Amino acid sequence: MKKVSIFSDGSSLGNPGPGGWGTILRFGKHEKELSGGEAETTNNRMELRAVIEGLKALKEPCDVTIYSDSSYVVKAINEWLPAWIARGFKKVKNPDLWQEYLEAARPHRVHAVWVKGHAGHPENERCDALARKRAEHYKQESK
């Protein structure tokens, strides 16, 4: 199985408000950047969307390490998901995205690592810039 790193970040200008996400996929020396956004969303939804889109971009099953500054995303992936699944996602925020995450993650071995945001981590800073640029785009579009 190929070892792939996915760096991700999400942003929303207001919570809810216009939002964006950014992700970097890295396999060896190869990198791919992806980004997107929504006109009305939350920060947590954009954090999770960045991970989902990174996983969906993979063309074959991989051993994936996700790097995120979202403790919500990291703890859910590493700890909380089995209990959420067992109770049918009752009382869980963003169940639609978590179910989409499970589908995207199914072919892969996934582990998440928390990184401190806005602390000079190069890939996190780049993902933050991608996410903010998309959020700003949606903010301007709504004027």
Protein Blocks (a to p, Z undefined) as FASTA:
>chain_A
ZZdddddddddedjaddddddddddehjbccddddddfbdcfklmmmmmmmmmmmmpcbd
cddddddfbfklmmmmmmmmmmmmmnoopaiahklmmmmmmmmmmmpccddddddehihp
aklmmmmmmmmmmmmmmmmmmZZ
